[in-house]
Amino acid sequence: MIRNNVARRGFLLSAAGVGAGAVLAGCTSNERSADGEQQPAGDRADNTEPGPPVTIGFSAPAADHGWMAAMTINARESAGRYSDVTLEATEGTNDVNQQIAQVESLINNDVDVLVVLPFDGKALTPVGRRAMDRGIPVINVDRVFDTPLAYRTWIGGDNYRMGVNAGNYIAERLKADNVRDPVIGEVAGIDSLPLTQQRSKGFADALTTHGFRVGPRVAAEFTPQTGQEQTANLLQSAPDLDALWNHDDDQGIGVVAAIEAAGRDDFFLVGGAGSRNMMDLIKADSGPVKATVLYSPSMASSALSMARLLGQNKGLSDLAEHEIPSEITTYSAVVTKDNVDSYLDVGFDS
């Protein structure tokens, strides 16, 4: 996708999502030393030092899901780390018209930068455009607006890669165990959503490259209750199973409950999103959960750090480019027992 450019300077996100404390950047002016030589990027000032005050408006849906709640929590905590940031956060809502009104209020309050995770990207597109037309840079988080004219930068996860990495991990583990014709199940999210379709396609594509295929499949609704119900149905229809991928760690609470209720221990489970609950189970290594594939809400922390840099017209010292990237896609790392300790800081409570 092509994103809109506004003359602001900024930030780069790497790997699975980096918290605000890890964002190091510097002034992007072409400063020259006393002898007249231009200073290299590495000599720019540390952008974690206090700068000009910045007021950031933040809007997101209701915190009725562990991942979504973590997005708002991370945004607030990130803003709180900076003495030069004032955060104006609206109350989370799943009412599209109410979120539009809230963002309009932030625009009327003349915030310096807006960070918006829309409940519905298409519906929030016009208000994003109004902000941009007023000269207020908009950072669009996760659910993308319909046009690049509605935002300066988009930051979000990689749903297709999430499926690819889950598929590769499962296939490689099965091959290491010399399983030749495995039965691989899938507990998807809401099938009508593009993100679910992308995750499933990535999963199927990855398995195909290994000569495997997706076996029994059900779709839940990103809730523990539906995860338990649909997994119970899948297990009843699949007496033989070698591996199972669950798209979402919130519904994964129900998935694990269904596995325990069925008394099944003949397969391993890989989760999705990166909840602290699943990471704790991975670390304990005493049950079916062996990995989870990140879709980390730490992207909200990064969005707030990026908004601060936009408001202060600063850039990242490690980049040669003067401008903040127009698109930032976080990486869907696979968290296993071997590396879980390094990812606990981005785990969220389901």
TORKOL-4160 file (C-alpha; in steps of 0.2 Angstrom, whole numbers, padded with zeros to 4 digits, m for minus):
350
<pt num="1" X="0000" Y="0000" Z="0000"/>
<pt num="2" X="0006" Y="0018" Z="m0003"/>
<pt num="3" X="0004" Y="0030" Z="0011"/>
<pt num="4" X="0003" Y="0049" Z="0012"/>
<pt num="5" X="0018" Y="0060" Z="0015"/>
<pt num="6" X="0018" Y="0075" Z="0026"/>
<pt num="7" X="0034" Y="0085" Z="0029"/>
<pt num="8" X="0037" Y="0077" Z="0046"/>
<pt num="9" X="0052" Y="0066" Z="0052"/>
<pt num="10" X="0053" Y="0051" Z="0062"/>
<pt num="11" X="0053" Y="0033" Z="0067"/>
<pt num="12" X="0056" Y="0015" Z="0062"/>
<pt num="13" X="0049" Y="0000" Z="0071"/>
<pt num="14" X="0059" Y="m0016" Z="0070"/>
<pt num="15" X="0055" Y="m0035" Z="0074"/>
<pt num="16" X="0040" Y="m0039" Z="0084"/>
<pt num="17" X="0036" Y="m0021" Z="0090"/>
<pt num="18" X="0047" Y="m0011" Z="0101"/>
<pt num="19" X="0041" Y="m0002" Z="0116"/>
<pt num="20" X="0043" Y="0017" Z="0119"/>
<pt num="21" X="0058" Y="0016" Z="0129"/>
<pt num="22" X="0067" Y="0008" Z="0114"/>
<pt num="23" X="0064" Y="0022" Z="0102"/>
<pt num="24" X="0080" Y="0031" Z="0100"/>
<pt num="25" X="0080" Y="0045" Z="0087"/>
<pt num="26" X="0089" Y="0062" Z="0083"/>
<pt num="27" X="0086" Y="0079" Z="0076"/>
<pt num="28" X="0085" Y="0078" Z="0057"/>
<pt num="29" X="0091" Y="0095" Z="0053"/>
<pt num="30" X="0107" Y="0095" Z="0042"/>
<pt num="31" X="0118" Y="0102" Z="0056"/>
<pt num="32" X="0136" Y="0106" Z="0053"/>
<pt num="33" X="0151" Y="0105" Z="0065"/>
<pt num="34" X="0162" Y="0120" Z="0069"/>
<pt num="35" X="0173" Y="0116" Z="0054"/>
<pt num="36" X="0158" Y="0116" Z="0043"/>
<pt num="37" X="0156" Y="0098" Z="0040"/>
<pt num="38" X="0139" Y="0090" Z="0040"/>
<pt num="39" X="0136" Y="0079" Z="0055"/>
<pt num="40" X="0133" Y="0060" Z="0051"/>
<pt num="41" X="0116" Y="0053" Z="0057"/>
<pt num="42" X="0124" Y="0044" Z="0071"/>
<pt num="43" X="0129" Y="0061" Z="0079"/>
<pt num="44" X="0112" Y="0067" Z="0081"/>
<pt num="45" X="0105" Y="0071" Z="0098"/>
<pt num="46" X="0096" Y="0057" Z="0108"/>
<pt num="47" X="0077" Y="0060" Z="0105"/>
<pt num="48" X="0073" Y="0052" Z="0121"/>
<pt num="49" X="0078" Y="0068" Z="0129"/>
<pt num="50" X="0064" Y="0080" Z="0133"/>
<pt num="51" X="0059" Y="0092" Z="0118"/>
<pt num="52" X="0045" Y="0104" Z="0114"/>
<pt num="53" X="0029" Y="0099" Z="0121"/>
<pt num="54" X="0017" Y="0089" Z="0111"/>
<pt num="55" X="m0001" Y="0085" Z="0113"/>
<pt num="56" X="m0007" Y="0069" Z="0106"/>
<pt num="57" X="m0025" Y="0064" Z="0104"/>
<pt num="58" X="m0029" Y="0045" Z="0105"/>
<pt num="59" X="m0044" Y="0035" Z="0100"/>
<pt num="60" X="m0047" Y="0017" Z="0100"/>
<pt num="61" X="m0062" Y="0004" Z="0101"/>
<pt num="62" X="m0068" Y="m0002" Z="0118"/>
<pt num="63" X="m0056" Y="m0013" Z="0128"/>
<pt num="64" X="m0068" Y="m0028" Z="0128"/>
<pt num="65" X="m0054" Y="m0040" Z="0122"/>
<pt num="66" X="m0037" Y="m0043" Z="0130"/>
<pt num="67" X="m0028" Y="m0038" Z="0114"/>
<pt num="68" X="m0038" Y="m0022" Z="0112"/>
<pt num="69" X="m0037" Y="m0018" Z="0131"/>
<pt num="70" X="m0018" Y="m0019" Z="0129"/>
<pt num="71" X="m0018" Y="m0007" Z="0115"/>
<pt num="72" X="m0025" Y="0007" Z="0125"/>
<pt num="73" X="m0014" Y="0002" Z="0141"/>
<pt num="74" X="0001" Y="0002" Z="0130"/>
<pt num="75" X="m0003" Y="0019" Z="0123"/>
<pt num="76" X="m0006" Y="0027" Z="0139"/>
<pt num="77" X="0010" Y="0020" Z="0147"/>
<pt num="78" X="0020" Y="0025" Z="0132"/>
<pt num="79" X="0014" Y="0043" Z="0133"/>
<pt num="80" X="0018" Y="0043" Z="0152"/>
<pt num="81" X="0036" Y="0039" Z="0149"/>
<pt num="82" X="0038" Y="0057" Z="0141"/>
<pt num="83" X="0038" Y="0073" Z="0151"/>
<pt num="84" X="0035" Y="0082" Z="0135"/>
<pt num="85" X="0019" Y="0073" Z="0130"/>
<pt num="86" X="0001" Y="0077" Z="0135"/>
<pt num="87" X="m0011" Y="0063" Z="0130"/>
<pt num="88" X="m0029" Y="0067" Z="0127"/>
<pt num="89" X="m0037" Y="0050" Z="0126"/>
<pt num="90" X="m0055" Y="0047" Z="0122"/>
<pt num="91" X="m0066" Y="0033" Z="0130"/>
<pt num="92" X="m0065" Y="0017" Z="0120"/>
<pt num="93" X="m0081" Y="0014" Z="0110"/>
<pt num="94" X="m0087" Y="0001" Z="0097"/>
<pt num="95" X="m0100" Y="0014" Z="0091"/>
<pt num="96" X="m0093" Y="0020" Z="0075"/>
<pt num="97" X="m0103" Y="0037" Z="0076"/>
<pt num="98" X="m0097" Y="0040" Z="0094"/>
<pt num="99" X="m0079" Y="0037" Z="0089"/>
<pt num="100" X="m0081" Y="0049" Z="0074"/>
<pt num="101" X="m0088" Y="0062" Z="0086"/>
<pt num="102" X="m0073" Y="0059" Z="0098"/>
<pt num="103" X="m0060" Y="0061" Z="0085"/>
<pt num="104" X="m0069" Y="0077" Z="0079"/>
<pt num="105" X="m0068" Y="0084" Z="0096"/>
<pt num="106" X="m0049" Y="0080" Z="0097"/>
<pt num="107" X="m0047" Y="0089" Z="0080"/>
<pt num="108" X="m0057" Y="0104" Z="0087"/>
<pt num="109" X="m0045" Y="0104" Z="0102"/>
<pt num="110" X="m0031" Y="0107" Z="0090"/>
<pt num="111" X="m0020" Y="0092" Z="0096"/>
<pt num="112" X="m0003" Y="0091" Z="0088"/>
<pt num="113" X="m0004" Y="0073" Z="0082"/>
<pt num="114" X="m0018" Y="0060" Z="0081"/>
<pt num="115" X="m0016" Y="0042" Z="0084"/>
<pt num="116" X="m0032" Y="0032" Z="0079"/>
<pt num="117" X="m0036" Y="0014" Z="0079"/>
<pt num="118" X="m0053" Y="0014" Z="0071"/>
<pt num="119" X="m0067" Y="0002" Z="0075"/>
<pt num="120" X="m0071" Y="0002" Z="0056"/>
<pt num="121" X="m0057" Y="0009" Z="0045"/>
<pt num="122" X="m0069" Y="0013" Z="0031"/>
<pt num="123" X="m0081" Y="0023" Z="0042"/>
<pt num="124" X="m0067" Y="0033" Z="0051"/>
<pt num="125" X="m0059" Y="0038" Z="0034"/>
<pt num="126" X="m0068" Y="0054" Z="0032"/>
<pt num="127" X="m0063" Y="0061" Z="0049"/>
<pt num="128" X="m0045" Y="0055" Z="0046"/>
<pt num="129" X="m0045" Y="0066" Z="0031"/>
<pt num="130" X="m0052" Y="0081" Z="0040"/>
<pt num="131" X="m0038" Y="0080" Z="0052"/>
<pt num="132" X="m0025" Y="0079" Z="0039"/>
<pt num="133" X="m0033" Y="0093" Z="0029"/>
<pt num="134" X="m0031" Y="0103" Z="0046"/>
<pt num="135" X="m0013" Y="0100" Z="0046"/>
<pt num="136" X="m0014" Y="0087" Z="0060"/>
<pt num="137" X="m0004" Y="0071" Z="0056"/>
<pt num="138" X="m0013" Y="0055" Z="0059"/>
<pt num="139" X="m0005" Y="0039" Z="0064"/>
<pt num="140" X="m0018" Y="0025" Z="0058"/>
<pt num="141" X="m0015" Y="0010" Z="0069"/>
<pt num="142" X="m0019" Y="m0008" Z="0063"/>
<pt num="143" X="m0037" Y="m0006" Z="0055"/>
<pt num="144" X="m0032" Y="0004" Z="0039"/>
<pt num="145" X="m0042" Y="0019" Z="0032"/>
<pt num="146" X="m0048" Y="0017" Z="0015"/>
<pt num="147" X="m0036" Y="0031" Z="0008"/>
<pt num="148" X="m0019" Y="0036" Z="0011"/>
<pt num="149" X="m0026" Y="0054" Z="0011"/>
<pt num="150" X="m0033" Y="0050" Z="0028"/>
<pt num="151" X="m0016" Y="0047" Z="0037"/>
<pt num="152" X="0002" Y="0051" Z="0037"/>
<pt num="153" X="0008" Y="0034" Z="0043"/>
<pt num="154" X="0000" Y="0017" Z="0045"/>
<pt num="155" X="0007" Y="0005" Z="0058"/>
<pt num="156" X="0000" Y="m0013" Z="0061"/>
<pt num="157" X="0003" Y="m0031" Z="0061"/>
<pt num="158" X="0006" Y="m0044" Z="0047"/>
<pt num="159" X="m0008" Y="m0056" Z="0046"/>
<pt num="160" X="m0002" Y="m0066" Z="0031"/>
<pt num="161" X="0015" Y="m0068" Z="0039"/>
<pt num="162" X="0007" Y="m0073" Z="0055"/>
<pt num="163" X="0000" Y="m0088" Z="0046"/>
<pt num="164" X="0016" Y="m0091" Z="0037"/>
<pt num="165" X="0026" Y="m0092" Z="0052"/>
<pt num="166" X="0014" Y="m0103" Z="0062"/>
<pt num="167" X="0014" Y="m0115" Z="0047"/>
<pt num="168" X="0033" Y="m0115" Z="0045"/>
<pt num="169" X="0035" Y="m0118" Z="0064"/>
<pt num="170" X="0022" Y="m0132" Z="0064"/>
<pt num="171" X="0029" Y="m0141" Z="0049"/>
<pt num="172" X="0047" Y="m0140" Z="0054"/>
<pt num="173" X="0043" Y="m0147" Z="0071"/>
<pt num="174" X="0033" Y="m0161" Z="0064"/>
<pt num="175" X="0047" Y="m0165" Z="0051"/>
<pt num="176" X="0060" Y="m0165" Z="0066"/>
<pt num="177" X="0049" Y="m0178" Z="0074"/>
<pt num="178" X="0048" Y="m0188" Z="0058"/>
<pt num="179" X="0029" Y="m0186" Z="0056"/>
<pt num="180" X="0027" Y="m0190" Z="0038"/>
<pt num="181" X="0008" Y="m0187" Z="0034"/>
<pt num="182" X="0002" Y="m0176" Z="0048"/>
<pt num="183" X="m0016" Y="m0170" Z="0053"/>
<pt num="184" X="m0015" Y="m0152" Z="0056"/>
<pt num="185" X="m0030" Y="m0142" Z="0062"/>
<pt num="186" X="m0034" Y="m0124" Z="0063"/>
<pt num="187" X="m0045" Y="m0114" Z="0074"/>
<pt num="188" X="m0048" Y="m0098" Z="0065"/>
<pt num="189" X="m0056" Y="m0081" Z="0070"/>
<pt num="190" X="m0071" Y="m0073" Z="0062"/>
<pt num="191" X="m0071" Y="m0080" Z="0044"/>
<pt num="192" X="m0079" Y="m0064" Z="0036"/>
<pt num="193" X="m0064" Y="m0053" Z="0042"/>
<pt num="194" X="m0050" Y="m0050" Z="0029"/>
<pt num="195" X="m0037" Y="m0052" Z="0043"/>
<pt num="196" X="m0044" Y="m0070" Z="0047"/>
<pt num="197" X="m0043" Y="m0074" Z="0028"/>
<pt num="198" X="m0025" Y="m0067" Z="0027"/>
<pt num="199" X="m0020" Y="m0078" Z="0042"/>
<pt num="200" X="m0028" Y="m0093" Z="0035"/>
<pt num="201" X="m0020" Y="m0091" Z="0018"/>
<pt num="202" X="m0003" Y="m0088" Z="0025"/>
<pt num="203" X="m0005" Y="m0104" Z="0035"/>
<pt num="204" X="m0011" Y="m0115" Z="0020"/>
<pt num="205" X="0003" Y="m0107" Z="0009"/>
<pt num="206" X="0017" Y="m0111" Z="0021"/>
<pt num="207" X="0011" Y="m0129" Z="0024"/>
<pt num="208" X="0010" Y="m0132" Z="0006"/>
<pt num="209" X="0028" Y="m0127" Z="0004"/>
<pt num="210" X="0032" Y="m0142" Z="0016"/>
<pt num="211" X="0021" Y="m0154" Z="0007"/>
<pt num="212" X="0008" Y="m0153" Z="0020"/>
<pt num="213" X="m0010" Y="m0146" Z="0021"/>
<pt num="214" X="m0023" Y="m0140" Z="0033"/>
<pt num="215" X="m0034" Y="m0153" Z="0040"/>
<pt num="216" X="m0050" Y="m0150" Z="0051"/>
<pt num="217" X="m0054" Y="m0132" Z="0052"/>
<pt num="218" X="m0066" Y="m0122" Z="0063"/>
<pt num="219" X="m0069" Y="m0103" Z="0065"/>
<pt num="220" X="m0073" Y="m0095" Z="0082"/>
<pt num="221" X="m0076" Y="m0077" Z="0086"/>
<pt num="222" X="m0061" Y="m0071" Z="0096"/>
<pt num="223" X="m0069" Y="m0075" Z="0113"/>
<pt num="224" X="m0064" Y="m0089" Z="0125"/>
<pt num="225" X="m0082" Y="m0096" Z="0125"/>
<pt num="226" X="m0082" Y="m0098" Z="0106"/>
<pt num="227" X="m0065" Y="m0104" Z="0106"/>
<pt num="228" X="m0070" Y="m0118" Z="0118"/>
<pt num="229" X="m0086" Y="m0122" Z="0109"/>
<pt num="230" X="m0078" Y="m0123" Z="0091"/>
<pt num="231" X="m0062" Y="m0133" Z="0097"/>
<pt num="232" X="m0073" Y="m0146" Z="0106"/>
<pt num="233" X="m0082" Y="m0148" Z="0089"/>
<pt num="234" X="m0065" Y="m0150" Z="0080"/>
<pt num="235" X="m0059" Y="m0163" Z="0092"/>
<pt num="236" X="m0074" Y="m0173" Z="0091"/>
<pt num="237" X="m0072" Y="m0174" Z="0072"/>
<pt num="238" X="m0053" Y="m0177" Z="0073"/>
<pt num="239" X="m0048" Y="m0192" Z="0083"/>
<pt num="240" X="m0031" Y="m0191" Z="0076"/>
<pt num="241" X="m0022" Y="m0174" Z="0077"/>
<pt num="242" X="m0003" Y="m0170" Z="0076"/>
<pt num="243" X="m0004" Y="m0151" Z="0078"/>
<pt num="244" X="m0017" Y="m0137" Z="0080"/>
<pt num="245" X="m0015" Y="m0118" Z="0076"/>
<pt num="246" X="m0026" Y="m0106" Z="0085"/>
<pt num="247" X="m0027" Y="m0088" Z="0078"/>
<pt num="248" X="m0030" Y="m0079" Z="0094"/>
<pt num="249" X="m0024" Y="m0081" Z="0111"/>
<pt num="250" X="m0039" Y="m0073" Z="0119"/>
<pt num="251" X="m0050" Y="m0087" Z="0111"/>
<pt num="252" X="m0035" Y="m0098" Z="0115"/>
<pt num="253" X="m0041" Y="m0099" Z="0134"/>
<pt num="254" X="m0056" Y="m0108" Z="0128"/>
<pt num="255" X="m0046" Y="m0118" Z="0115"/>
<pt num="256" X="m0035" Y="m0125" Z="0130"/>
<pt num="257" X="m0050" Y="m0128" Z="0141"/>
<pt num="258" X="m0058" Y="m0139" Z="0127"/>
<pt num="259" X="m0042" Y="m0149" Z="0125"/>
<pt num="260" X="m0040" Y="m0152" Z="0143"/>
<pt num="261" X="m0059" Y="m0157" Z="0145"/>
<pt num="262" X="m0057" Y="m0169" Z="0131"/>
<pt num="263" X="m0041" Y="m0177" Z="0139"/>
<pt num="264" X="m0031" Y="m0175" Z="0123"/>
<pt num="265" X="m0012" Y="m0175" Z="0123"/>
<pt num="266" X="m0009" Y="m0182" Z="0106"/>
<pt num="267" X="m0004" Y="m0165" Z="0098"/>
<pt num="268" X="0004" Y="m0149" Z="0101"/>
<pt num="269" X="m0004" Y="m0131" Z="0100"/>
<pt num="270" X="0002" Y="m0115" Z="0093"/>
<pt num="271" X="m0006" Y="m0099" Z="0098"/>
<pt num="272" X="m0008" Y="m0082" Z="0090"/>
<pt num="273" X="m0005" Y="m0064" Z="0096"/>
<pt num="274" X="0006" Y="m0066" Z="0110"/>
<pt num="275" X="m0003" Y="m0066" Z="0127"/>
<pt num="276" X="0006" Y="m0067" Z="0143"/>
<pt num="277" X="m0006" Y="m0081" Z="0148"/>
<pt num="278" X="0000" Y="m0092" Z="0133"/>
<pt num="279" X="0019" Y="m0086" Z="0136"/>
<pt num="280" X="0017" Y="m0093" Z="0154"/>
<pt num="281" X="0011" Y="m0110" Z="0147"/>
<pt num="282" X="0025" Y="m0110" Z="0134"/>
<pt num="283" X="0038" Y="m0107" Z="0148"/>
<pt num="284" X="0030" Y="m0120" Z="0159"/>
<pt num="285" X="0031" Y="m0133" Z="0145"/>
<pt num="286" X="0019" Y="m0145" Z="0154"/>
<pt num="287" X="0004" Y="m0144" Z="0142"/>
<pt num="288" X="m0001" Y="m0143" Z="0124"/>
<pt num="289" X="0005" Y="m0125" Z="0121"/>
<pt num="290" X="0022" Y="m0125" Z="0113"/>
<pt num="291" X="0022" Y="m0108" Z="0104"/>
<pt num="292" X="0013" Y="m0092" Z="0099"/>
<pt num="293" X="0015" Y="m0081" Z="0084"/>
<pt num="294" X="0015" Y="m0062" Z="0088"/>
<pt num="295" X="0003" Y="m0049" Z="0083"/>
<pt num="296" X="0009" Y="m0038" Z="0097"/>
<pt num="297" X="m0001" Y="m0023" Z="0104"/>
<pt num="298" X="0016" Y="m0015" Z="0107"/>
<pt num="299" X="0012" Y="m0007" Z="0091"/>
<pt num="300" X="0002" Y="0005" Z="0101"/>
<pt num="301" X="0017" Y="0010" Z="0111"/>
<pt num="302" X="0027" Y="0013" Z="0095"/>
<pt num="303" X="0013" Y="0023" Z="0088"/>
<pt num="304" X="0014" Y="0035" Z="0103"/>
<pt num="305" X="0032" Y="0037" Z="0102"/>
<pt num="306" X="0031" Y="0040" Z="0083"/>
<pt num="307" X="0018" Y="0053" Z="0086"/>
<pt num="308" X="0029" Y="0062" Z="0098"/>
<pt num="309" X="0043" Y="0062" Z="0085"/>
<pt num="310" X="0031" Y="0069" Z="0072"/>
<pt num="311" X="0025" Y="0083" Z="0084"/>
<pt num="312" X="0043" Y="0088" Z="0087"/>
<pt num="313" X="0049" Y="0087" Z="0069"/>
<pt num="314" X="0063" Y="0074" Z="0074"/>
<pt num="315" X="0069" Y="0059" Z="0065"/>
<pt num="316" X="0078" Y="0042" Z="0069"/>
<pt num="317" X="0097" Y="0044" Z="0070"/>
<pt num="318" X="0100" Y="0026" Z="0062"/>
<pt num="319" X="0090" Y="0031" Z="0046"/>
<pt num="320" X="0098" Y="0040" Z="0031"/>
<pt num="321" X="0081" Y="0046" Z="0026"/>
<pt num="322" X="0074" Y="0062" Z="0034"/>
<pt num="323" X="0056" Y="0057" Z="0034"/>
<pt num="324" X="0046" Y="0045" Z="0045"/>
<pt num="325" X="0041" Y="0029" Z="0035"/>
<pt num="326" X="0024" Y="0029" Z="0027"/>
<pt num="327" X="0021" Y="0011" Z="0032"/>
<pt num="328" X="0027" Y="0001" Z="0047"/>
<pt num="329" X="0023" Y="m0018" Z="0048"/>
<pt num="330" X="0028" Y="m0027" Z="0063"/>
<pt num="331" X="0035" Y="m0044" Z="0062"/>
<pt num="332" X="0026" Y="m0060" Z="0068"/>
<pt num="333" X="0040" Y="m0068" Z="0078"/>
<pt num="334" X="0037" Y="m0086" Z="0084"/>
<pt num="335" X="0038" Y="m0087" Z="0103"/>
<pt num="336" X="0044" Y="m0103" Z="0110"/>
<pt num="337" X="0052" Y="m0110" Z="0126"/>
<pt num="338" X="0069" Y="m0106" Z="0119"/>
<pt num="339" X="0065" Y="m0087" Z="0118"/>
<pt num="340" X="0050" Y="m0083" Z="0128"/>
<pt num="341" X="0060" Y="m0074" Z="0141"/>
<pt num="342" X="0064" Y="m0061" Z="0129"/>
<pt num="343" X="0046" Y="m0058" Z="0124"/>
<pt num="344" X="0038" Y="m0057" Z="0141"/>
<pt num="345" X="0038" Y="m0038" Z="0141"/>
<pt num="346" X="0026" Y="m0037" Z="0126"/>
<pt num="347" X="0014" Y="m0051" Z="0132"/>
<pt num="348" X="m0003" Y="m0045" Z="0137"/>
<pt num="349" X="m0016" Y="m0051" Z="0149"/>
<pt num="350" X="m0030" Y="m0061" Z="0140"/>
